[in-house]
């Protein structure tokens, strides 16, 4: 029976890989040798040394081909896109593991106060699709001032490895990113020996000698800078003004029982609250008290579960689709890489779900 697969399951996707599916797996002419000789070598102009691995499942007519590098992978997809009706492809379906070359993008802001929406606006200029995954936390659960996105770049375009909003530098990282100059913010070369202007992008002069007016690094328009950009939607803080006093943000503080209100809310100063100390009553110790086994206090020992155990208990009843969505939004980079390696090492005929849950269960 022909394999009816239009996409690759999330659990077994591999970068720089395509899936080739034979319409009729029992057809002996559509075997591994035909795929290597006719489709990869002749049609795709891929040499044997440029094929990193082929994971084949002949009974299902499925062949997962991983290329030895992103350049070879993109070249094959380009040829496939230009010649989809080539007779050598008759009886086969070919599609990449990751639709539209979706990549994970990590963005680090050197100030945690830069609005996320503004970062999304800048990166979105280079993307056909951009979706926010979440904040990246450290091992203590504290935000690292990094974000994770899923992105599909526009053809021939990449976001800058470093850009600036106001005076704050923001870095972008993704697998396969080309060389980038952090001085002029252009791809194709590095900072050493660069003589491009950081303002106009032209060669031959420095930004201090540039005769063109400075541009806002948020909207890229002339006539103003980032701090006064009209396209930024910055809401001013609400303040409470007191005559003759400095205006400061004020939050209402509720009065609880047991608190004493000292002073008046006037120009003399802010309201101060103190908690009245409670007097401790001494208990009379009974004389000649006998202690028996029945009167001993029972100490209940509560077993402390690890983080992995808690996650396992939370995920074990979820569907495969829900688990896949959770994994795609995983915030810890090292744990995400470990889960990915666990999936790639699990054989096709094994329970990938069980392997992933078992791996997560070991988290501390």
TANOR-V632568 format. One record per run of one state. SS is the DSSP state (H for helix, E for strand, L for the rest). FROM is the first residue (numbers start at 1). TO is the last residue. Records with the same first field share a line. If there is no record, write none. Layout:
BEGIN
SS: FROM-TO ; FROM-TO
END
This chain:
BEGIN
L: 1-9 ; 13-16 ; 23-31 ; 44-47 ; 58-61 ; 68-69 ; 83-86 ; 90-91 ; 97-98 ; 102-102 ; 110-115 ; 125-126 ; 138-142 ; 154-161 ; 166-167 ; 174-179 ; 181-186 ; 188-195 ; 197-202 ; 204-206 ; 210-214 ; 216-221 ; 223-225 ; 229-239 ; 241-247 ; 249-258 ; 263-265 ; 267-268 ; 270-271 ; 276-292 ; 296-306 ; 316-319 ; 329-332 ; 346-351 ; 362-364
H: 10-12 ; 32-43 ; 48-50 ; 70-82 ; 87-89 ; 99-101 ; 116-124 ; 207-209 ; 226-228 ; 293-295 ; 307-315 ; 320-328 ; 333-345 ; 352-361
E: 17-22 ; 51-57 ; 62-67 ; 92-96 ; 103-109 ; 127-137 ; 143-153 ; 162-165 ; 168-173 ; 180-180 ; 187-187 ; 196-196 ; 203-203 ; 215-215 ; 222-222 ; 240-240 ; 248-248 ; 259-262 ; 266-266 ; 269-269 ; 272-275
END
